[in-house]
Amino acid sequence: MSTVSLVDVASYLPGDPVGTEYFTRYSRSERQARNVMFRAPAARHHIAPGETAVDMIERATAPLIERHGRDLISNVDVLLTHTQLPDNPVLGAGPEVARRLGARPEHVLDVHNGGCAAFIHMMALAANLLRACGGRTALIAAAQNCAGPVFTQSEIRGMPQAPVPGDGCGVGLLVLDDSAPILETECRTYPEYAGDMAFSTGSERRYWEPGDGQACVRFSESKVAAVLARGNRLVPEVAFAVCDRIGTKSSEVDTLVTNQPNRLFLRNWHDALELPAERHPDTFDRCGNLFAAGIPVTLDQENRAGRLRNGSTVLLSAFAHAGDFAAAAAVRWGAAR
């Protein structure tokens, strides 16, 4: 099977950091806010009014253009995008991203269901598409853009989960070569959990219908407990599966990067994989829960800081939504910076 490499990553964070005090003045439930699922980061970024997911992807891709040249990016064969809050729910972000980049890929897909594991999901999909269609390059983009528009709404900003998300975007460049090989990927779907995440207005009104109530992901305490239990189990499970296939013990991995819902998950995951905290970097305290963008944003920041050594083994792992999807990948790191 032809080798596909993750040759580079880049990211974009919108605006200035937003402090937690923005939310605490609206807080309605101190008891729920103390739940480990909702303990707030120190800061997060919010997408600006009028800024779109496509804007974020274009800005995140700019460093790739600087490092690799516009021709390489405009000639990608595959373009995959994941957007937490699609600006255009009919068209998706992909076609407009292609237009902005001057690209005409053979395959343009908006991948919605991968959730917080979407970056790994897109790595696996892009690699398979490149092998199948005979292409050479792919661009994958994960845009998290719902923190500002959704979690600052007047009825939502007082909820305990409101301070946790942040906005940001991460992109990856994949090439059909062996310079920074994707060693293995593992994607697993758990449809039995698909109905456990509710996006609702808190009323009978569906989100696209006119009327009262503001749309948001809502949690009951029982569902929070279930998600905590699943997340603690699923991320190590798929990570161990990848480690087994590449013949590496989890404790021998050089760097682990996961999604970052909260500090408890981060601690439990590196403990389960027998890794010290310093080998499990994240951007949670500065950026909050970035959903699908968390992995590429953290990779980019670690790479630019020189903390990812070329030739090292980087393990990626994440779960999505209430646990209906989980994915992991191992990469022999070799990205530009």
N, C-alpha and C positions, 0 to 999 in steps of 0.2 A: 504494500500500500504506500502511495506517495506521501512523503512527509510534508506537513504544513507547519509553519513557524509563526509564532506571535512575535513579530520583529520590533514592534514599538507600541507605546501607549502614550496618550496625552489626555489632558483634562481641562475643565473650565469651571470656576466657581463664580456665581453672579454676585455683584455688589459687595458691600461691607458686611462684616459679621453682625448678626442680630443677637443681642444678649437675652438671657432667660428672663430678665426682669420685664421684658415686653409682655410675657405670658403670665407671670405670677400675679400681676395686678388684676387679672381676670379669673384666676383659678377658683373653681367651684367646690372641689373636693380634695382636701388635704390627705385624706385617707387613701384615695385612689392614686393620688400623685406620688405617694410613698411606695406604691407597688413597684417591684423591681423592673417590671416591664416598661414603666413610664418615667423612670428617673432621668431627668433632663440633662443634656450636655451643657457645657458652659456657653457654647455659641453655635450658630448655624447660619447659612446663607439663604436668602430668599430671592427668587427670580423677580426681576423688576416688572412693574406694570407695563404691558405692551411687549415684553420680551417673550419670545416663543421657544418651544423646544427645538425648532429648526435653527433659530439664532444660536442657541446653546451648542448644538452639534457643530455648527459652522465654526464657532469660536474655539471649541475644543479641538477641532481638526487643524486649526491654523499652525500649531507647532509641528505637526506631521508634514505639512506642506513645506515649512521652512527647512526641515531636516532632510526630506526625501525628494523634494521638488514637486511642483504642481502637476507635472505630466504623470507621475506615478499615481497620484491620488485621483486625477481626473480620468484615468484609464482603468480604474478598478473593475474587476469582472463581477464582483458580488458586493452588494450594499445591504446590510441588515441594520435595522434600527429598532430600539425598544424605548417607548415613551410612557412614563407613568400616567400622564394626563394628556392624551392626544389633543392637539389644537384643532385638528380636523378629524373627527371620528370616522368619517367616510373614506377619506383619502389616505390618512396616515401621514407620517413625516417623510418617508423614504423618497418619493418623487421630488418633493421640494428640496430635500438635501442634495439629491443628484443634480438638480438644476443649479443650485448655489455653487456646487463644486465643479460644474461644467462636465459632469460625468454621464455616461450612458451605459451603465452596467447591464449585463445580460440578465441578472437576477436582482430585483429590488423587493425586499420583503420587510414588512413591519411585524415584528415578533412580539406579541402582547403578553402571552401567558407565562413567560419565564419569571416574572416578578423579580425578587431580589437576587435570583440566580440567573438572570437573563444574560449577563455578560458571558458566563460559561456556556449557557445554552447556545448563544450565537457563535461562540468559538467552535463548538461541535458542528453546528449547522453549516457555517461557512466553510469549514474544512471539508465536510462531505460534499458540498456543492462544488468546491474547486476541483476535487478529485473527479466528480461525476461529469462536470461540463468542460473539463480541460482548461479552465481558467488559471490565472497565476496569482491574482491579488484580490483581497477582500478588505472592506472597511466595515467594522462593527461599531455601533454607537448606542450608549445607554444614557438616556436623559431622565433625571428625576426633577420634576418641575411642579409638584403639587403642594409643597410646604407653604410657599407664599400664598398662592391663590386659594387653597382649601383650608389650611389650618389657621389662617388669620381671620376667617369669617367671624362675624359678630356672635353667632351661636356656637361656633366650634372652638374658638381660641381659649375658652375657659375649661375645656375638657382636659383630662390628665395626659392624654396622648399628644396634645397640640404642640408642646415645646420640643418633641423628640425629632421630628423629621427636619431635614434641610434639603436645599436644592443644589444640584450640581450635575455635571455631565462628564462622562469618560468615553474615550474611543480607543480602538485597537486596530492595528494594521497587520493583516495576515498575508503571508507570502508562501507560495508553493516551493519551499526549499528546506534545507536542514540547518539554517543558521541559528535558530532559536526554537528548536522543535517542541511542538505540543506532544508530549510523550503519551498521554492517555486522557480520555474524558469519560465521565460516567454521568448519565442523565436518567433520573427515575421519576415517574409520575405516580402519585397516590390519589386516585380520583375519589376515594372514600372521604377525603378531607375537603373536597372542592367547595362544598356548601357552607363551610364554617367561617368564611370571611364575608361579612355583610357590608355592602356599600349602599347606604340608604340616606334618606332625608330625615329620619326619625319620625316619619308619618306614613300614611298610606300613599302619598305621592311618589311616583317613580321619578328618578332624577331628571329626566328630560321633560317632564310635564310641568306646566305652570302652577304656581301656588306657594304656600308657606313651607318652611323647612329648608335647611341647608344640607347639602350632600356631604357625606364623610364616611370613612371606614369606622365602624362602631364595634366596641368590644363589651361583652358581658364578663363578669369575673370568672365564670366557669370556662368560657372560651379562652381567656387569657391563660388560665392554668393548663389547658390542653395544648395551646400553642407553645408554651414554655417547655412542656414535656416532649413534644414532637421535635422542636428545634434542637433541644439538647441531644436528641438521639440521631436525627437525620444527617446533620452536618458531619459528625464523625463517621457515620456509616458510609457515606459516599466517599469521604476522604480516605478511609481505610481500604475501600475497594480499589481506588486508584493506586494507592501505595502498594497493595498486593500485586497488581498487574505490572508495575514497573520494578518490582523487586526491591523496594526500599521500605524500611521501617519508618513509621510516622515520626518517631523521635529523631530520625536522621535528616528530615527535611530541613533545608536551610531557612526558608521563609514560608509562613502560612498567611494567606490573606483570605478573609471571609467577608460576608455581609456583616453589618454592624447594627443590629436592632437596639442593643443595649449592652451595658457593661457586664451583666451577669452572663449572657450568652458568650461574650468574648472570653471571659475567664473560664467558663465551663468547657468551651471548645479546645482551647490550648491545653487545658488540664487533661482532657480525654485523650488527646493526641500525644501526650507526654512531651510537650514543648514548653520551654520557658516563655514568659510573656514578651520578652524582647525579640523573640523570633516570630511574633504574631502582631505585626504593626496594624494600626487602624487610624482613622481620622475622626473618630466619634466625638471627642471632646471639642474639636474645632468645627466640625461640619454636621454633627448629628447623624441620624439614620438617613443615609443617602440611597436606600433601596438598591436598585440595580447598579447605580453609579458608584456605590461604595467600593467595590473591588477595583475598577479601573482608576478611580481617583486616588485610592491608597497606593496602588502600584506606581502610578505616575509620580506621586510625591516622594515615595521611597526611592524610585529610580533616579529622579533629579537630585536627590540628596546624596546619591552615591552609596546607598545602603543595600542595593541589590547587586551582588557580584555576578558578572558574566560567567556562565558555566555552572552556576548554582541551581539547585532544584527548588522551584517555587510551586507550592501547592495552593490551589484555589478551591474553596468550598462554600456552598451557600444553600439555604432553603428559601422557599417562596411562600408568600401569603400565609395561610394557616397550616401549611405543611403539605400542600397538594403536589409540590414539585421540589426536587433537590438535585444538585449537580456538583461535580468536582472535576478538576483538571490538574495535571502536572505539566510544568513547562521547564525546559532547560533554558534558563534566562540568558538573553543576549541582546537586549533592547538598546537602541541608541538613546543618548541623552545630551 
